[in-house]
Amino acid sequence: MIKLTQIKPNPNNPRLIKDDKFKKLVKSLEEFPEMMEKRPIVCVTDVDGKIYPLGGNMRLKAIKELNYKEIPDTWVTMADEWTEEKRREFVVKDNVGFGEWDWDQLAEWDSEQLEDWGLELPIDEKIDNLEDGETLNIPKSLQVIPKKEYVLIMADEDSEEWEELKQIFSCGLVRQGGCKIGSSSDKVGTGLERVFDLKTFKERVLNGVRNSNTK
């Protein structure tokens, strides 16, 4: 066993994982620690006698987040024989993603599970970068298949059309967290209601017509 006090972070580590991605890494190691046996942290010995990772800094951080005090020595492999040049080369090459995912092959996988394992699905970025008139061919595994069908009415925010839609459909403030009205955690958010079923749609449209006829 190796005490974690003997392993320190690499002070020159160029690779970071933040926020939700780091939480997913912690969860992955918590649920599947055996992966460390097959993909150990690559370390070298520093002048102070302690070791630090060339590859696996974020896994080391995740292990510490899980409150390990010591880890099996099989979770670490040493590379003291490498020159400084090879060490620097490894740090970069170990963190470079060679190749790309074949999204059609991943179509048979569960997209929520892939995201839970830390795979970043690039749909939002691709949608944001679409030019006018472009369409996006999204593999089935990445498509959100709703349990209900939807009709989307689009209007520019703060436009006259948007203000008219809010009035027609009586869009109210959204309550956060799905809490019951009047409960201790019930809180009215700043977002507006934008999705409702056909019954509500018809009621609100008819009410809008009635109101306009009475003016």
Residue frames as qw, qx, qy, qz and C-alpha x, y, z in Angstrom:
[[0.000, 0.888, 0.461, 0.000, 0.00, 0.00, 0.00],
 [0.391, 0.259, -0.011, 0.883, 1.08, 3.58, -0.64],
 [0.136, -0.661, -0.487, 0.554, 0.08, 6.35, 1.75],
 [0.325, 0.820, 0.362, 0.302, -1.45, 9.32, -0.01],
 [0.294, -0.921, 0.096, 0.235, 0.79, 11.60, 2.03],
 [0.587, -0.321, 0.520, 0.530, 3.63, 10.24, -0.12],
 [0.391, 0.428, 0.597, 0.554, 1.96, 11.40, -3.34],
 [0.008, -0.602, -0.174, 0.780, 1.73, 15.09, -4.13],
 [0.574, 0.748, 0.313, -0.116, 0.07, 16.82, -7.09],
 [0.627, 0.209, 0.264, 0.703, 2.17, 17.76, -10.09],
 [0.104, -0.674, -0.188, 0.707, 2.78, 21.52, -9.69],
 [0.074, 0.404, -0.452, -0.792, 3.07, 21.90, -13.47],
 [0.350, 0.332, 0.874, 0.061, 0.03, 19.89, -14.48],
 [0.100, 0.110, -0.307, -0.940, -1.55, 21.51, -17.56],
 [0.360, -0.280, -0.766, -0.452, -4.75, 19.47, -17.47],
 [0.222, -0.007, 0.558, -0.799, -7.77, 20.37, -15.32],
 [0.275, -0.416, -0.795, -0.345, -11.24, 18.95, -14.83],
 [0.103, -0.090, 0.363, -0.922, -13.73, 21.23, -13.12],
 [0.540, 0.002, 0.156, -0.827, -17.19, 21.24, -11.62],
 [0.880, 0.088, 0.158, -0.439, -19.59, 18.61, -13.00],
 [0.758, 0.447, -0.476, -0.004, -16.91, 16.74, -14.96],
 [0.121, 0.442, -0.764, 0.454, -14.83, 16.32, -11.82],
 [0.626, -0.143, 0.477, -0.600, -17.88, 15.11, -9.89],
 [0.909, 0.263, -0.131, -0.294, -18.45, 12.51, -12.59],
 [0.522, 0.485, -0.665, 0.222, -14.83, 11.37, -12.30],
 [0.234, -0.339, 0.704, -0.578, -15.19, 11.01, -8.53],
 [0.807, 0.046, 0.260, -0.528, -18.39, 9.02, -9.01],
 [0.806, 0.411, -0.406, -0.130, -16.71, 6.79, -11.62],
 [0.321, 0.429, -0.761, 0.367, -13.85, 5.91, -9.27],
 [0.463, -0.216, 0.577, -0.638, -16.24, 5.36, -6.39],
 [0.868, 0.169, 0.159, -0.438, -18.35, 2.94, -8.42],
 [0.928, 0.353, -0.070, 0.094, -15.53, 1.31, -10.40],
 [0.331, -0.837, 0.422, 0.108, -12.22, 1.50, -8.48],
 [0.849, -0.038, 0.469, 0.239, -10.96, -1.60, -10.34],
 [0.589, 0.786, 0.072, 0.175, -10.19, 0.63, -13.32],
 [0.155, -0.905, 0.396, -0.020, -7.17, 1.93, -11.41],
 [0.769, -0.271, 0.556, 0.163, -5.63, -1.55, -11.59],
 [0.713, 0.415, 0.461, 0.328, -5.69, -1.41, -15.38],
 [0.336, 0.758, 0.089, 0.552, -4.90, 2.30, -15.77],
 [0.613, -0.537, -0.296, 0.498, -2.59, 3.27, -12.93],
 [0.013, -0.994, 0.048, 0.097, -1.27, 6.75, -12.18],
 [0.790, 0.351, -0.108, 0.491, 2.12, 7.30, -13.85],
 [0.394, -0.918, 0.028, 0.045, 4.48, 8.86, -11.28],
 [0.637, 0.451, -0.353, 0.516, 8.08, 9.96, -10.81],
 [0.633, -0.552, -0.337, 0.427, 10.08, 10.64, -7.65],
 [0.097, 0.944, -0.023, 0.316, 10.82, 14.27, -6.76],
 [0.398, 0.503, -0.527, 0.557, 13.95, 15.57, -4.99],
 [0.406, -0.463, 0.424, -0.664, 12.10, 15.58, -1.65],
 [0.093, -0.115, 0.979, -0.139, 11.50, 11.83, -1.89],
 [0.542, 0.390, 0.531, -0.522, 7.79, 12.16, -2.57],
 [0.312, 0.162, 0.771, 0.531, 6.25, 11.09, -5.85],
 [0.348, 0.512, 0.174, -0.766, 4.00, 13.07, -8.17],
 [0.691, 0.418, 0.590, 0.013, 1.94, 12.13, -11.25],
 [0.088, -0.234, 0.519, 0.818, 2.90, 12.75, -14.84],
 [0.418, -0.164, -0.595, -0.666, -0.43, 11.25, -15.85],
 [0.501, -0.430, -0.751, 0.002, -3.41, 10.88, -13.54],
 [0.098, 0.126, -0.373, 0.914, -3.43, 14.14, -11.57],
 [0.523, -0.222, -0.088, -0.818, -7.21, 14.41, -11.69],
 [0.799, -0.195, -0.554, -0.128, -7.64, 10.77, -10.69],
 [0.463, -0.002, -0.589, 0.663, -5.34, 11.45, -7.73],
 [0.190, -0.162, 0.192, -0.949, -7.47, 14.46, -6.79],
 [0.709, -0.214, -0.346, -0.576, -10.63, 12.33, -7.10],
 [0.710, -0.102, -0.661, 0.223, -9.09, 9.61, -4.90],
 [0.214, 0.027, -0.493, 0.843, -8.37, 12.21, -2.24],
 [0.435, -0.201, -0.083, -0.873, -11.92, 13.53, -2.59],
 [0.801, -0.208, -0.479, -0.294, -13.10, 10.01, -1.70],
 [0.510, -0.715, 0.350, -0.326, -11.08, 10.23, 1.53],
 [0.938, 0.098, -0.262, 0.204, -8.63, 7.43, 0.75],
 [0.449, -0.835, 0.309, 0.077, -5.70, 7.42, 3.18],
 [0.292, -0.454, 0.772, 0.337, -3.72, 4.87, 1.21],
 [0.781, 0.438, -0.113, -0.430, -4.04, 3.06, -2.10],
 [0.936, -0.027, 0.306, 0.174, -2.75, -0.26, -3.50],
 [0.289, -0.588, 0.469, 0.592, 0.70, 0.02, -5.06],
 [0.438, 0.267, 0.757, 0.406, -0.81, -1.48, -8.23],
 [0.206, 0.890, 0.398, -0.089, -2.64, 1.84, -8.71],
 [0.022, -0.925, 0.273, 0.264, 0.71, 3.52, -9.34],
 [0.893, 0.216, 0.132, 0.372, 3.43, 2.83, -11.88],
 [0.358, -0.777, 0.168, 0.491, 6.82, 4.55, -11.74],
 [0.691, 0.657, 0.124, 0.276, 8.69, 6.22, -14.61],
 [0.418, -0.829, 0.184, 0.322, 11.82, 7.47, -12.83],
 [0.666, -0.103, 0.496, 0.548, 13.99, 6.22, -15.69],
 [0.420, 0.760, 0.394, 0.300, 12.52, 8.74, -18.14],
 [0.390, 0.059, -0.017, 0.919, 14.47, 11.87, -19.01],
 [0.089, 0.489, 0.338, -0.799, 12.98, 15.28, -18.28],
 [0.263, 0.246, -0.465, -0.809, 12.22, 15.65, -21.99],
 [0.305, -0.169, -0.898, -0.267, 10.32, 12.35, -22.10],
 [0.086, -0.430, -0.732, 0.521, 8.41, 13.29, -18.95],
 [0.195, 0.443, 0.056, -0.873, 7.23, 16.56, -20.48],
 [0.307, 0.129, -0.698, -0.633, 6.35, 14.79, -23.71],
 [0.208, -0.270, -0.939, 0.042, 4.29, 12.20, -21.83],
 [0.063, 0.429, 0.515, -0.739, 2.36, 14.86, -19.89],
 [0.344, 0.380, -0.202, -0.834, 1.16, 16.39, -23.15],
 [0.380, 0.119, -0.795, -0.457, 0.60, 13.21, -25.14],
 [0.103, -0.234, -0.928, 0.273, -1.25, 11.50, -22.29],
 [0.164, 0.535, 0.488, -0.670, -3.75, 14.37, -22.25],
 [0.277, 0.334, -0.420, -0.797, -4.19, 14.79, -26.00],
 [0.717, 0.253, 0.554, -0.338, -7.29, 13.10, -27.38],
 [0.019, -0.280, 0.756, 0.591, -6.15, 11.31, -30.52],
 [0.054, -0.283, -0.896, -0.339, -8.87, 10.36, -32.99],
 [0.397, -0.092, 0.091, -0.908, -12.55, 11.07, -32.54],
 [0.477, 0.120, 0.782, -0.382, -15.68, 9.23, -31.49],
 [0.156, -0.119, -0.786, -0.587, -17.70, 7.31, -34.06],
 [0.407, 0.014, 0.372, -0.834, -21.13, 8.59, -33.04],
 [0.742, 0.089, -0.396, -0.534, -22.92, 6.08, -35.30],
 [0.558, 0.069, -0.805, 0.187, -21.24, 3.22, -33.41],
 [0.028, -0.006, -0.648, 0.761, -22.27, 4.85, -30.13],
 [0.498, -0.168, -0.261, -0.810, -25.89, 4.91, -31.31],
 [0.711, -0.224, -0.654, -0.126, -26.44, 1.58, -29.53],
 [0.382, -0.084, -0.612, 0.687, -25.28, 3.03, -26.20],
 [0.224, -0.821, -0.520, 0.076, -27.44, 4.87, -23.69],
 [0.304, 0.666, -0.027, 0.681, -26.66, 8.58, -24.12],
 [0.479, -0.799, 0.069, -0.356, -27.52, 9.42, -20.49],
 [0.907, -0.351, 0.089, 0.212, -25.16, 6.69, -19.32],
 [0.689, 0.380, 0.024, 0.616, -22.40, 7.98, -21.62],
 [0.014, -0.783, 0.074, -0.617, -22.76, 11.47, -20.16],
 [0.734, -0.654, 0.065, -0.170, -22.82, 10.01, -16.64],
 [0.908, -0.110, 0.077, 0.396, -19.50, 8.29, -17.39],
 [0.334, -0.682, 0.153, 0.632, -18.01, 11.63, -18.39],
 [0.434, 0.228, 0.588, 0.643, -18.31, 11.56, -22.20],
 [0.117, 0.523, 0.118, -0.836, -19.05, 15.06, -23.41],
 [0.458, 0.523, 0.685, 0.218, -21.74, 15.00, -26.09],
 [0.265, -0.194, 0.168, 0.930, -21.06, 17.90, -28.48],
 [0.163, 0.638, 0.704, 0.265, -24.63, 18.64, -29.53],
 [0.102, -0.900, -0.286, 0.312, -25.07, 22.07, -27.90],
 [0.302, -0.574, 0.346, 0.678, -21.79, 23.35, -29.31],
 [0.282, 0.146, 0.742, 0.591, -22.66, 22.14, -32.82],
 [0.074, 0.773, 0.625, 0.079, -26.12, 23.71, -32.62],
 [0.198, -0.849, -0.087, 0.481, -24.67, 27.03, -31.44],
 [0.266, -0.473, 0.497, 0.677, -22.23, 27.08, -34.38],
 [0.481, 0.471, 0.705, 0.224, -24.80, 26.36, -37.10],
 [0.048, -0.133, 0.269, 0.953, -24.90, 28.87, -39.94],
 [0.542, 0.343, 0.207, -0.739, -28.20, 30.18, -41.29],
 [0.755, 0.368, -0.299, -0.453, -29.93, 27.45, -43.29],
 [0.281, 0.360, -0.885, 0.087, -27.68, 24.65, -42.00],
 [0.861, -0.314, -0.109, -0.386, -29.14, 21.48, -40.54],
 [0.160, -0.548, 0.787, -0.234, -27.57, 19.10, -38.05],
 [0.808, 0.020, -0.538, -0.239, -27.64, 15.33, -38.54],
 [0.362, -0.537, 0.604, -0.465, -27.74, 14.05, -34.97],
 [0.353, 0.084, -0.931, -0.036, -27.18, 10.32, -34.32],
 [0.622, -0.481, -0.476, -0.394, -30.13, 8.60, -32.66],
 [0.663, -0.291, -0.537, 0.433, -28.16, 7.97, -29.47],
 [0.266, -0.083, -0.221, 0.935, -27.79, 11.73, -28.95],
 [0.259, -0.399, -0.380, -0.794, -31.35, 12.72, -29.77],
 [0.222, 0.050, 0.658, -0.717, -33.74, 13.58, -26.99],
 [0.280, -0.279, -0.790, -0.468, -36.83, 11.50, -27.71],
 [0.324, -0.178, 0.363, -0.856, -39.71, 13.13, -25.80],
 [0.163, 0.248, 0.934, -0.201, -42.52, 11.08, -24.31],
 [0.334, 0.751, 0.476, -0.312, -44.85, 13.68, -25.79],
 [0.491, 0.437, 0.367, 0.658, -44.82, 15.54, -29.08],
 [0.194, -0.639, -0.209, 0.714, -44.30, 19.31, -29.12],
 [0.394, 0.774, 0.302, 0.392, -45.09, 22.32, -31.26],
 [0.504, -0.352, -0.099, 0.783, -42.52, 25.10, -30.99],
 [0.192, 0.922, 0.277, 0.192, -43.48, 28.74, -31.43],
 [0.641, -0.113, -0.054, 0.757, -40.44, 30.97, -31.79],
 [0.065, 0.953, 0.175, 0.237, -40.09, 34.69, -31.16],
 [0.460, 0.416, -0.352, 0.701, -37.16, 36.96, -30.42],
 [0.447, -0.509, -0.561, 0.477, -36.83, 37.74, -26.75],
 [0.121, -0.536, -0.208, 0.809, -38.15, 41.18, -25.75],
 [0.001, -0.102, -0.570, -0.815, -39.83, 41.54, -29.16],
 [0.518, -0.007, 0.064, -0.853, -43.46, 42.55, -29.69],
 [0.724, 0.024, -0.603, -0.333, -44.23, 38.99, -30.79],
 [0.430, 0.010, -0.799, 0.420, -42.81, 37.60, -27.54],
 [0.168, 0.017, 0.451, -0.877, -44.84, 40.04, -25.45],
 [0.645, 0.030, -0.228, -0.729, -47.97, 39.11, -27.40],
 [0.661, 0.017, -0.748, -0.058, -47.36, 35.38, -26.88],
 [0.196, 0.002, -0.737, 0.647, -46.92, 35.89, -23.14],
 [0.390, 0.051, 0.239, -0.888, -50.24, 37.71, -22.98],
 [0.693, 0.060, -0.462, -0.550, -52.13, 35.19, -25.13],
 [0.730, -0.037, -0.681, 0.047, -50.93, 32.18, -23.17],
 [0.557, -0.762, 0.062, -0.326, -50.89, 33.87, -19.74],
 [0.741, 0.233, -0.500, 0.383, -47.32, 32.72, -19.14],
 [0.562, -0.809, 0.016, -0.171, -46.71, 32.70, -15.39],
 [0.034, -0.737, 0.651, -0.180, -43.58, 32.46, -13.29],
 [0.795, 0.089, -0.599, -0.007, -42.03, 29.01, -12.99],
 [0.669, -0.668, 0.239, -0.221, -41.70, 27.47, -9.54],
 [0.260, 0.636, -0.723, 0.072, -38.22, 26.11, -8.84],
 [0.091, -0.316, 0.909, -0.257, -37.39, 22.52, -8.00],
 [0.491, -0.193, -0.751, -0.397, -40.83, 21.07, -8.68],
 [0.047, -0.063, -0.747, 0.660, -41.91, 21.84, -5.10],
 [0.105, -0.638, -0.758, -0.087, -45.52, 21.75, -3.99],
 [0.035, -0.626, -0.095, -0.773, -47.16, 25.15, -3.80],
 [0.551, -0.709, 0.023, -0.440, -47.07, 26.40, -0.25],
 [0.911, -0.205, -0.231, 0.274, -44.36, 23.98, 0.93],
 [0.487, -0.787, 0.088, 0.368, -41.39, 25.20, 2.96],
 [0.493, -0.268, 0.498, 0.660, -39.12, 24.92, -0.09],
 [0.420, 0.716, 0.522, 0.193, -41.58, 26.46, -2.53],
 [0.239, -0.578, 0.123, 0.771, -39.90, 29.33, -4.32],
 [0.575, 0.764, 0.278, -0.092, -41.05, 31.28, -7.38],
 [0.641, -0.123, 0.338, 0.678, -38.28, 31.53, -9.95],
 [0.077, 0.617, -0.130, -0.773, -37.54, 34.22, -12.51],
 [0.073, -0.046, 0.820, 0.565, -38.18, 31.97, -15.55],
 [0.578, 0.175, 0.035, -0.796, -41.48, 32.02, -17.44],
 [0.685, 0.149, 0.699, -0.143, -43.69, 29.04, -18.13],
 [0.237, 0.504, -0.527, -0.642, -43.06, 27.99, -21.73],
 [0.282, 0.046, -0.916, -0.283, -44.45, 24.44, -22.06],
 [0.509, 0.058, 0.557, -0.653, -48.01, 23.29, -21.42],
 [0.336, 0.174, 0.914, 0.147, -50.36, 20.58, -22.72],
 [0.006, -0.311, -0.623, -0.718, -53.02, 20.92, -25.43],
 [0.266, -0.711, -0.651, 0.012, -55.88, 21.35, -22.94],
 [0.326, -0.663, -0.169, 0.652, -54.14, 24.32, -21.31],
 [0.231, -0.077, 0.449, 0.860, -53.21, 25.69, -24.74],
 [0.078, -0.503, -0.693, -0.511, -56.82, 25.62, -25.95],
 [0.319, -0.759, -0.513, 0.244, -58.13, 27.14, -22.72],
 [0.331, -0.560, 0.010, 0.759, -55.67, 29.99, -22.87],
 [0.144, 0.090, 0.555, 0.815, -56.19, 30.65, -26.58],
 [0.160, -0.639, -0.690, -0.301, -59.97, 30.72, -26.10],
 [0.350, -0.746, -0.349, 0.447, -59.58, 33.03, -23.12],
 [0.303, -0.307, 0.244, 0.869, -57.38, 35.27, -25.24],
 [0.013, 0.348, 0.652, 0.673, -60.02, 35.39, -27.96],
 [0.270, -0.748, -0.607, 0.007, -62.77, 36.15, -25.43],
 [0.373, -0.632, -0.160, 0.660, -60.74, 38.91, -23.85],
 [0.210, -0.105, 0.399, 0.887, -59.96, 40.50, -27.22],
 [0.083, -0.496, -0.702, -0.504, -63.68, 40.39, -28.22],
 [0.321, -0.765, -0.521, 0.200, -64.74, 42.16, -25.05],
 [0.356, -0.379, 0.012, 0.854, -62.45, 45.10, -25.67]]
